[in-house]
Structures are given as C-alpha cells and as structure tokens.
C-alpha cells in the first residue's frame, strides 16, 4: 500500500467510554496522601472529576494517530482535547509505545476527556462518532489509566 493511499483513510471505532467516578471522601484521601495536590483547591480538583471519562478507541492504522490526536474533541466543544494518552495493542491488553508514523498496525488509543457531554459525538479527523453508553472502567485499564490533574 502506498503511503499516499494510506494517509487518505483511517477508521476509528469507539470501543468504550468509562466514567471516572469518585466520592468527595475518596478525593480528600488522595489529596491528603499527595503533597503535589496541595497547590489546587479542593473545589477545583472536584470539578475535574465531573464529566471525566476514559475513551478507548480502536484505530485501524496506528501510524495515523499523530495526524489527528490533537484534533480529537466533541462536536459541540473545541475546548477539550485528549489528556494523558496511552496506547495498547489491537486487543487492548498490552500497553505499547506510541506508534511511529510508518506503522500500519491497528491499535487502541486510550485517553481522558474532561466535561464530556454524553449527547454529543466524538470528532476524530473527519469522522463524527456517536458515544456508546458508558460502562465501568475495565480491570485491564484500571491500573494503567491513572488520572492526574493538569498543571
């Protein structure tokens, strides 16, 4: 396959969206254990967890990710972008390095997205993908997708 042909089409599919749920008590315990969080107010940290989801996207051509990752957003907001991205093999079981631009293997891209509107689509490159119903974060991702507040 020629690179020029490959660059014309990439298929993305949402495997799942997973809410990051936390109680105020759990958040206070995290803040108490982590001195880096003392620079934030509790209300600010709490606001970050409202509407926070992990997205898991299957990408048909992993070498294309760098061409569209900065443009992923919801179709009703240009303010949000993927945060703390992680890459997994095509089954979503093993974490991998960020794919190189010349890779043609499928993979899964996982990331956090703040302030998600469940009624809105996810915009990836020229695709609008409807959001599936949220489900609990799978165990295989729970230890790998650890949220840290942005600076």
N, C-alpha and C positions, 0 to 999 in steps of 0.2 A: 504494500500500500504506500503510495506517495505521501510525503508529509503534507503537501498542499491539500490533498484529498482528505486526509485525516483531520486536518485543522478545521474543516468545514462543519463537522458534525460531532457532537458528543451527547451521549444520552445520560441523563441523571434521573434517578428514581429515589424518592424518599422511602427509606426502609422503616423509619420510625421517628417519632418525636417523643421526648421523655421529659416530663416536668421535674424540675429540681425543687423538691418540697422540703421545707424546713420550718420548725416551730421557732418562735422567738426565744424560747428557753435553749434550744439546741444552738442557735446562733450566738447567744450570750456565752455559752460554754466554749464555743470555738474562739470567740473574741478574747475570752479570759485566758485561753491557752496560747494565743498567738500574739506576741507583742507588736508585730507589724501592723495589726489591725487597729491599734490604738490611735493611729493618725486619722481614722474615719469616725464619724459619728455613728452611733448605733442605727439611727433612723436612715442614714444613707445606705449602710450595709443591708438593712432590711429591705429597702426599696429595690435593691439589685436582685433580690430573690423573687420579687413579684413578677410573674410572667417570664421567668427564666426557664429555658428548655435546652436540652441537648438534642441536636439534629443528627441523624445518621443518614447519609446519602450514598447510594451506590453510583459510582461513576464508571462509565464504560471504558474510558480512555484516560488513565491516571496522568498521563503526560500533559493533559489539557488543563488540569486543576489550576496551575499558576496563571492561566489566561483569564480565569473568571472568578477566582476566590474572592478578590477584593470587591467584586460587584454583586455578591450574593446579598439579598435583602428581601424584605417583604414588599409586595407590590403597593402597599399603602404607606411605606416609610422608606426614605433614603437614609435615615439616621443610624440604622443598626447594621452591623456587619458581623460576620463570623468572628468568634473570640475563642482563643485557646484551642486551635485546630489540632486534631490528631488524625493519623492515617492508619488504616487497617487493611489487612488482606481482603480479598473479594468475599470471603465468608464472614468477615468481621470478628474473627477470633484472635488474630495476632497483630500486634501493633508493628508498623513498619516505618521506615524513614519517609520523609516527604518525597514522593516520586519525582524523578528527573523529567525534564521536558521531553526527552526522547522515549520515555516509557509508553507502551501501548496496552499494558495490562489493566484489567479492571481493578478497582479498589473501593474501599469505603472511606468516606471523609466524615469525621465527626467534629462538631463544634458547638459552642454555646451561643445562644442568641437571646438577647435581653428584650423585654417588653413585647413578647410575642402576641400577636392578635390571631387567635385561632380561626377567625373568619376570613383571614387574608391568605393569599397564595404566597409561596416562596418563589422569588425570582432568581433564576440561575441562568446567566448568559441570556439567551433569547427564549427561555422556557419559563412558563408560569406553572408551578406545580401545586395542586391543592394539598392542604395539610391533612394527613390522616388523623384519626382520633388518637389523642395522647395515650400512652401506656407507660407502666413503670419502667424505670431505667433497668435494662438487663444486667444481670450479675456480671457478665463478661465485660461490661463497660464501667461498672460502678467503681472499680478500683483504679481505672485508667483515666476517667474523665472527672478530675478533681477541680472544682471551681475555686478561683482566686479572684478577688475584686480587681478591677482595672486600676491602674495608677492615675 
